[in-house]
Amino acid sequence: MRYGIGALSRDTGCNIETIRYYERIGLLPEPPRSAGGHRTYAAEHTRTLDFILRARTMGFSLAEIRRLLSLSEAEAPCDDVQAMALTHISAIRNRIAELEQLAATLQNATNRCAGNSAPHCPVIDTLFDDAKSA
């Protein structure tokens, strides 16, 4: 069964322009076209697009997704995929630590904030101080 880009968009929750973008960069296979020139998608496109969207949700870059898609077609990709996943987990944990530090800094600034109409604001001071140290 084949269907148009609007149906693929509805089924996956992916914007039509994003679908076209993924086709242009070669992540999503370009579908055949109808006699009228309209894209006609099949279940394999939905499956691949769902994979791409899920990988994006997990924070994989488009380059990493391209690699994962190529590994999914290999005979025994598990070792390579595991290595990629472990590297990605490490990057996620590093980002979580950075975000926790940012939250603590902002929390500290808001704790010092009087929350009134005073002209001096510790939150603003913190943002200016952090900008200087960046």
Backbone bond lengths (Angstrom), bond angles and torsions (degrees), N, CA, C in turn:
res aa  C-N    CA-C-N  psi(-1)  N-CA   C-N-CA  omega(-1)  CA-C   N-CA-C  phi
1 M - - - 1.451 - - 1.534 108.84 -
2 R 1.301 116.58 134.90 1.454 122.61 -178.54 1.525 108.99 -119.14
3 Y 1.315 115.28 149.97 1.463 120.16 -178.09 1.520 109.38 -149.16
4 G 1.327 116.22 168.84 1.458 121.97 -175.00 1.520 113.61 -86.24
5 I 1.326 114.45 176.75 1.459 121.17 -176.73 1.531 112.08 -65.76
6 G 1.326 117.46 -32.11 1.463 120.77 178.05 1.523 111.29 -63.25
7 A 1.325 116.13 -41.93 1.473 120.34 178.21 1.524 110.43 -67.23
8 L 1.332 117.41 -40.22 1.464 120.37 177.90 1.530 109.63 -62.70
9 S 1.304 116.31 -41.59 1.465 120.92 178.27 1.527 111.02 -61.72
10 R 1.317 116.59 -46.69 1.474 120.90 179.25 1.525 111.46 -63.35
11 D 1.330 116.85 -43.60 1.466 121.25 -176.98 1.517 112.68 -65.60
12 T 1.328 117.04 -33.91 1.459 120.81 -174.76 1.527 113.15 -103.46
13 G 1.330 117.07 -16.44 1.462 120.54 -175.58 1.519 112.33 76.74
14 C 1.303 116.89 15.82 1.469 122.13 -178.12 1.529 109.59 -99.13
15 N 1.314 115.73 135.05 1.453 122.20 178.84 1.535 110.69 -60.25
16 I 1.303 116.86 142.86 1.466 122.00 -179.07 1.529 111.21 -57.95
17 E 1.331 117.36 -43.61 1.467 120.00 -179.93 1.528 111.21 -63.93
18 T 1.317 117.29 -33.60 1.462 120.57 177.60 1.528 109.98 -68.37
19 I 1.309 117.07 -40.22 1.469 120.91 176.40 1.526 109.22 -58.96
20 R 1.322 116.95 -47.50 1.471 120.54 179.83 1.533 110.66 -62.34
21 Y 1.332 116.15 -39.31 1.467 120.41 178.32 1.524 110.39 -61.55
22 Y 1.326 117.39 -47.34 1.461 120.90 179.46 1.531 111.05 -60.46
23 E 1.320 117.06 -33.47 1.463 120.58 175.58 1.533 110.17 -68.34
24 R 1.335 116.18 -45.74 1.473 120.33 -178.04 1.523 112.15 -59.88
25 I 1.328 117.14 -38.52 1.467 119.77 -177.85 1.529 112.21 -89.11
26 G 1.323 117.09 0.59 1.457 121.33 173.87 1.517 116.27 84.92
27 L 1.331 118.19 10.69 1.466 119.21 175.88 1.525 110.88 -75.70
28 L 1.289 115.68 -41.71 1.465 121.67 179.35 1.525 107.54 -104.69
29 P 1.325 117.46 125.60 1.465 118.71 -179.78 1.526 110.98 -58.20
30 E 1.309 115.04 137.44 1.462 118.69 177.82 1.522 108.77 -66.56
31 P 1.311 116.82 129.48 1.463 119.26 -177.43 1.527 111.36 -81.09
32 P 1.317 115.76 160.86 1.459 117.91 173.08 1.528 109.57 -66.89
33 R 1.285 115.48 165.27 1.454 120.46 -179.22 1.529 109.68 -115.51
34 S 1.319 113.05 150.10 1.465 119.09 176.58 1.524 108.70 -74.04
35 A 1.329 115.96 172.91 1.462 120.61 177.08 1.526 110.57 -57.92
36 G 1.323 116.72 -29.07 1.462 121.52 178.90 1.523 113.27 -85.35
37 G 1.338 117.81 1.58 1.456 121.67 177.41 1.513 115.36 89.02
38 H 1.319 117.83 6.47 1.467 120.95 -179.75 1.528 110.13 -86.17
39 R 1.329 115.18 142.92 1.465 120.66 176.73 1.532 108.69 -64.35
40 T 1.327 115.44 138.47 1.466 120.00 176.35 1.523 107.95 -125.67
41 Y 1.304 115.50 116.33 1.462 122.64 -174.78 1.512 110.74 -98.65
42 A 1.345 113.97 156.72 1.459 121.53 177.71 1.531 108.13 -125.06
43 A 1.314 116.15 177.73 1.465 121.89 -178.31 1.526 111.99 -57.29
44 E 1.333 118.13 -34.06 1.472 120.93 179.62 1.534 111.06 -61.81
45 H 1.325 117.38 -34.17 1.467 120.55 178.05 1.527 110.53 -68.06
46 T 1.326 115.98 -41.48 1.469 119.86 177.88 1.518 109.85 -62.63
47 R 1.310 116.78 -44.61 1.473 121.07 -179.75 1.527 110.77 -61.35
48 T 1.326 117.19 -45.79 1.465 120.85 -179.93 1.518 111.13 -66.36
49 L 1.318 116.73 -42.87 1.464 119.75 179.78 1.529 110.65 -65.10
50 D 1.320 117.91 -40.61 1.470 120.68 175.50 1.530 110.63 -59.84
51 F 1.316 116.80 -40.55 1.469 121.76 177.55 1.528 109.96 -60.83
52 I 1.323 116.38 -48.92 1.468 121.26 -179.71 1.527 110.52 -59.29
53 L 1.313 116.66 -46.85 1.466 120.83 -177.91 1.527 111.36 -64.43
54 R 1.311 116.60 -40.50 1.472 120.23 179.02 1.530 110.12 -66.51
55 A 1.326 116.78 -42.42 1.464 120.56 178.48 1.529 110.59 -63.64
56 R 1.322 117.67 -38.54 1.473 121.11 177.08 1.529 109.62 -64.22
57 T 1.334 117.02 -41.33 1.456 121.10 177.78 1.528 110.68 -59.91
58 M 1.316 116.67 -34.57 1.466 121.32 179.13 1.532 111.95 -80.72
59 G 1.324 116.76 -1.27 1.458 120.64 174.96 1.517 115.96 90.94
60 F 1.320 117.74 9.44 1.457 119.18 176.99 1.530 109.54 -71.47
61 S 1.318 115.95 142.73 1.464 121.18 176.46 1.529 108.99 -75.08
62 L 1.318 115.92 166.25 1.464 119.17 177.63 1.530 111.08 -63.05
63 A 1.324 117.39 -36.75 1.476 120.24 177.01 1.523 110.75 -63.76
64 E 1.333 116.50 -41.54 1.464 119.67 178.28 1.523 110.93 -66.09
65 I 1.314 116.64 -38.67 1.469 120.15 178.62 1.517 110.03 -64.65
66 R 1.324 116.61 -40.76 1.467 120.32 177.31 1.545 109.60 -57.71
67 R 1.328 115.20 -44.16 1.480 120.37 179.46 1.523 110.88 -65.10
68 L 1.333 116.60 -43.83 1.469 119.93 178.79 1.521 111.27 -62.03
69 L 1.306 117.38 -40.49 1.467 120.55 178.15 1.526 110.59 -63.50
70 S 1.333 116.60 -40.59 1.466 118.24 179.13 1.531 110.51 -68.63
71 L 1.332 116.28 -36.88 1.462 119.33 177.22 1.526 111.56 -67.33
72 S 1.320 116.93 -30.97 1.471 119.41 -179.61 1.519 111.60 -65.86
73 E 1.321 116.65 -19.20 1.463 121.23 179.61 1.528 112.12 -92.89
74 A 1.331 117.83 -7.99 1.469 122.16 -176.99 1.527 110.39 -79.49
75 E 1.308 114.87 166.02 1.466 120.95 -179.75 1.529 112.48 -66.53
76 A 1.337 117.60 -50.78 1.462 121.66 -176.08 1.527 109.65 -136.72
77 P 1.320 117.68 76.06 1.461 120.20 -173.63 1.528 114.91 -84.50
78 C 1.295 119.21 -1.25 1.458 121.41 -167.36 1.536 113.47 -58.74
79 D 1.318 118.80 -42.97 1.470 120.69 -179.59 1.522 111.39 -60.99
80 D 1.331 116.16 -46.84 1.462 120.46 -179.73 1.522 111.42 -65.94
81 V 1.312 116.42 -41.41 1.468 120.65 179.73 1.524 109.85 -65.46
82 Q 1.325 116.46 -42.37 1.459 119.94 178.70 1.526 110.64 -60.49
83 A 1.318 117.77 -43.82 1.466 121.08 178.84 1.529 110.83 -61.47
84 M 1.324 116.48 -43.20 1.470 119.62 177.57 1.518 110.64 -62.34
85 A 1.326 116.23 -44.25 1.462 120.55 -178.22 1.523 111.18 -63.91
86 L 1.322 116.86 -42.38 1.467 120.06 179.73 1.531 111.25 -64.89
87 T 1.315 117.34 -39.63 1.465 121.28 175.65 1.521 110.36 -63.01
88 H 1.310 115.60 -41.84 1.467 120.49 179.91 1.534 110.88 -66.38
89 I 1.308 116.82 -41.02 1.475 120.81 177.40 1.525 110.00 -59.72
90 S 1.318 116.89 -42.68 1.459 121.06 178.30 1.525 110.79 -61.10
91 A 1.325 116.92 -43.31 1.468 120.76 178.57 1.527 111.13 -64.42
92 I 1.324 116.91 -39.55 1.469 121.12 177.59 1.522 110.15 -62.48
93 R 1.330 116.03 -46.02 1.476 119.60 -179.71 1.527 111.47 -63.20
94 N 1.321 117.15 -38.42 1.471 120.59 176.13 1.526 110.60 -63.16
95 R 1.321 115.78 -42.23 1.473 119.82 179.50 1.526 110.64 -66.33
96 I 1.328 117.53 -39.04 1.464 121.12 176.79 1.530 109.89 -60.15
97 A 1.324 117.22 -43.91 1.472 120.81 178.71 1.520 110.59 -61.77
98 E 1.340 116.82 -42.16 1.467 120.40 177.10 1.528 110.91 -62.11
99 L 1.323 117.10 -43.61 1.464 121.27 -179.69 1.526 111.11 -66.26
100 E 1.335 117.04 -38.44 1.466 119.68 177.35 1.524 110.68 -63.71
101 Q 1.331 117.44 -39.10 1.459 121.18 176.91 1.530 110.50 -65.40
102 L 1.320 117.30 -41.91 1.464 120.72 177.15 1.521 110.83 -62.42
103 A 1.320 116.93 -42.83 1.460 120.90 179.05 1.526 110.67 -62.93
104 A 1.326 117.36 -42.07 1.472 121.08 179.31 1.525 110.77 -63.85
105 T 1.323 117.44 -42.18 1.467 121.48 178.19 1.519 110.65 -61.95
106 L 1.323 116.26 -46.00 1.464 120.14 -179.97 1.527 111.23 -68.16
107 Q 1.319 116.74 -38.59 1.464 120.21 177.31 1.517 110.41 -62.04
108 N 1.311 117.68 -43.58 1.456 122.63 178.22 1.536 110.21 -59.66
109 A 1.315 116.73 -43.04 1.465 120.51 179.42 1.530 110.95 -65.90
110 T 1.323 117.35 -42.63 1.468 119.16 -179.60 1.517 111.42 -69.61
111 N 1.343 117.61 -29.87 1.469 120.42 175.82 1.526 111.50 -65.27
112 R 1.335 116.72 -30.98 1.464 121.02 179.08 1.527 112.30 -85.47
113 C 1.316 116.30 -6.58 1.465 121.11 -176.98 1.528 109.76 -81.40
114 A 1.335 115.28 131.11 1.468 120.47 179.98 1.524 111.19 -72.82
115 G 1.306 116.70 -22.07 1.463 119.82 178.67 1.509 114.10 69.92
116 N 1.317 116.58 20.90 1.459 119.25 178.28 1.524 109.07 -116.83
117 S 1.294 116.42 -160.00 1.463 119.52 -176.74 1.527 112.29 -93.31
118 A 1.318 117.33 21.50 1.464 120.80 178.55 1.530 109.41 -62.96
119 P 1.335 117.57 145.57 1.468 120.32 -177.16 1.530 113.23 -73.91
120 H 1.312 117.98 -17.55 1.465 121.15 -179.36 1.525 109.03 -98.26
121 C 1.329 116.35 127.30 1.474 120.12 -177.27 1.525 110.19 -128.94
122 P 1.322 117.57 118.05 1.469 121.19 178.99 1.529 113.82 -60.70
123 V 1.322 117.51 -30.40 1.470 119.80 179.23 1.528 109.43 -65.62
124 I 1.336 116.24 -46.61 1.467 120.16 178.21 1.524 110.05 -62.19
125 D 1.340 116.84 -44.09 1.467 120.67 178.72 1.528 110.85 -58.11
126 T 1.318 117.03 -43.04 1.466 121.71 179.65 1.527 110.67 -61.84
127 L 1.318 115.89 -42.61 1.480 118.95 -179.55 1.524 110.36 -65.03
128 F 1.338 116.93 -40.89 1.468 119.13 176.76 1.525 110.78 -67.01
129 D 1.335 118.18 -41.70 1.465 121.39 179.27 1.519 111.34 -62.77
130 D 1.347 116.61 -43.18 1.466 120.51 179.71 1.526 111.11 -66.72
131 A 1.335 116.76 -32.79 1.467 119.88 178.91 1.526 110.72 -65.96
132 K 1.333 116.55 -37.00 1.463 120.73 179.53 1.530 111.64 -68.51
133 S 1.324 116.01 -35.02 1.472 119.40 -176.58 1.518 112.65 -85.54
134 A 1.309 117.39 -8.43 1.479 120.42 -177.96 1.512 112.32 -76.96
